[in-house]
Amino acid sequence: MKDIHHELIDFIESGSPFHRFLNIQVIDAKPGAIKLRLPYKEEFGGNMERGILHGGISAMFVDIVAASTLWTHLGPEDKTATIDLRVDYQRPAMLEDLLGEGEVRMMGNSIANVHVRLYSASTPDTVQAEGRAVFHIKRKR
């Protein structure tokens, strides 16, 4: 996890009350890419009879993974705002930890595009959802 500002990992894992509640964990981070874990909580259940997570959990995690991925290219004083977020659900996520991998696909002066893949911890080769996010960037000069 070198070549990224040291405050980033702390912010992702505990910098906001929401992230602390979720217990987000950084597995790996490098410029332009990140891998995060969202530990399962019973409150994430969608259809308990089918044993699947609520779809909103996946959408929320796509947003967090995408923003965190973008921040691997930025400094702590820079600012971002999500312009667009898209989630394509491919199969149900199971009632277990969810993993997310993000990759910056395009980084301009003021716009960035990030691609995200989500999968259940027990099936890392089976994509549960893919997401794309477009961000506005305002860099501290």
C-alpha positions as CSV (number, residue, x, y, z in Angstrom):
1,M,0.0,0.0,0.0
2,K,2.8,2.3,-0.9
3,D,2.6,5.4,-3.1
4,I,-0.7,6.6,-1.6
5,H,-1.1,9.2,1.1
6,H,-1.1,7.6,4.6
7,E,-4.3,9.3,5.7
8,L,-6.3,7.5,3.1
9,I,-6.4,4.1,4.8
10,D,-7.4,5.6,8.1
11,F,-10.2,7.6,6.5
12,I,-11.6,4.6,4.6
13,E,-11.6,2.4,7.6
14,S,-12.6,4.9,10.4
15,G,-12.7,8.5,9.1
16,S,-16.4,8.7,9.0
17,P,-19.0,7.4,11.5
18,F,-20.7,5.5,8.6
19,H,-17.5,3.7,7.6
20,R,-16.9,2.8,11.3
21,F,-20.4,1.4,11.5
22,L,-19.8,-0.7,8.4
23,N,-16.4,-1.8,9.6
24,I,-14.9,-1.3,6.1
25,Q,-11.5,-2.9,5.7
26,V,-8.8,-2.1,3.2
27,I,-7.2,-5.3,1.8
28,D,-5.0,-3.6,-0.8
29,A,-4.5,-0.1,-2.2
30,K,-2.2,1.3,-4.8
31,P,-2.5,4.3,-7.2
32,G,-5.5,3.7,-9.4
33,A,-6.8,0.5,-7.7
34,I,-8.2,-0.7,-4.4
35,K,-9.7,-3.8,-2.8
36,L,-12.1,-3.4,0.2
37,R,-14.0,-5.8,2.4
38,L,-17.5,-5.1,3.8
39,P,-18.0,-7.6,6.7
40,Y,-21.5,-9.1,6.9
41,K,-24.0,-7.8,9.4
42,E,-27.4,-9.2,10.0
43,E,-28.9,-5.8,9.2
44,F,-27.7,-6.2,5.6
45,G,-30.2,-9.0,4.9
46,G,-32.6,-8.5,2.0
47,N,-34.4,-11.7,1.5
48,M,-33.5,-13.9,4.5
49,E,-35.5,-16.9,3.1
50,R,-33.3,-16.9,0.0
51,G,-30.2,-16.0,2.0
52,I,-29.3,-12.8,0.0
53,L,-28.1,-9.3,0.9
54,H,-30.3,-6.2,0.3
55,G,-29.5,-4.7,-3.1
56,G,-29.0,-1.3,-1.5
57,I,-26.0,-2.7,0.4
58,S,-24.3,-3.5,-2.9
59,A,-25.1,-0.1,-4.4
60,M,-23.8,1.6,-1.3
61,F,-20.6,-0.5,-1.4
62,V,-20.1,0.3,-5.1
63,D,-20.1,4.0,-4.2
64,I,-17.6,3.5,-1.3
65,V,-15.3,1.4,-3.4
66,A,-15.4,3.8,-6.3
67,A,-14.7,6.9,-4.2
68,S,-11.9,5.1,-2.3
69,T,-10.4,4.0,-5.6
70,L,-10.4,7.6,-6.9
71,W,-8.8,8.8,-3.7
72,T,-5.7,6.6,-4.4
73,H,-4.8,9.2,-7.0
74,L,-5.6,12.3,-4.9
75,G,-4.2,14.1,-1.9
76,P,-6.0,14.7,1.4
77,E,-6.8,18.3,0.5
78,D,-8.5,17.5,-2.8
79,K,-12.3,17.4,-3.1
80,T,-14.6,15.1,-5.1
81,A,-18.3,14.8,-5.9
82,T,-20.1,11.9,-7.5
83,I,-21.7,13.0,-10.8
84,D,-23.2,9.6,-11.8
85,L,-23.3,6.1,-10.2
86,R,-24.5,3.0,-12.0
87,V,-24.9,-0.5,-10.6
88,D,-25.5,-3.6,-12.7
89,Y,-26.7,-6.5,-10.6
90,Q,-25.6,-9.8,-12.1
91,R,-26.6,-12.3,-9.3
92,P,-27.7,-12.1,-5.7
93,A,-25.0,-11.5,-3.1
94,M,-25.0,-14.1,-0.3
95,L,-25.3,-13.4,3.4
96,E,-21.6,-13.1,3.9
97,D,-18.7,-10.6,3.6
98,L,-18.7,-8.7,0.4
99,L,-15.5,-7.8,-1.4
100,G,-15.1,-4.9,-3.9
101,E,-12.3,-4.1,-6.3
102,G,-12.1,-0.7,-8.0
103,E,-10.0,0.6,-10.9
104,V,-9.7,4.1,-12.2
105,R,-10.4,3.9,-15.9
106,M,-10.1,7.5,-16.8
107,M,-8.5,10.4,-14.9
108,G,-8.8,13.9,-16.3
109,N,-8.1,17.3,-14.9
110,S,-11.6,17.6,-13.4
111,I,-13.5,14.3,-14.3
112,A,-12.7,10.7,-13.4
113,N,-14.3,7.4,-14.3
114,V,-14.0,4.4,-12.0
115,H,-15.1,0.7,-12.5
116,V,-16.0,-1.5,-9.6
117,R,-16.5,-5.3,-9.3
118,L,-18.3,-6.8,-6.2
119,Y,-18.3,-10.5,-5.2
120,S,-19.2,-12.6,-2.2
121,A,-16.2,-13.7,-0.1
122,S,-16.8,-17.4,-0.8
123,T,-17.0,-16.9,-4.6
124,P,-14.3,-14.5,-5.7
125,D,-14.5,-15.6,-9.3
126,T,-18.3,-14.9,-9.6
127,V,-19.1,-11.2,-10.0
128,Q,-22.2,-10.3,-8.1
129,A,-22.4,-6.7,-9.4
130,E,-20.5,-4.2,-11.5
131,G,-20.6,-0.5,-11.1
132,R,-19.4,2.6,-12.7
133,A,-19.0,6.0,-11.2
134,V,-18.2,9.4,-12.7
135,F,-16.7,12.0,-10.4
136,H,-16.0,15.7,-10.5
137,I,-12.6,16.5,-9.0
138,K,-11.4,19.8,-7.5
139,R,-7.7,19.7,-6.7
140,K,-6.1,21.8,-4.1
141,R,-3.5,23.9,-5.9
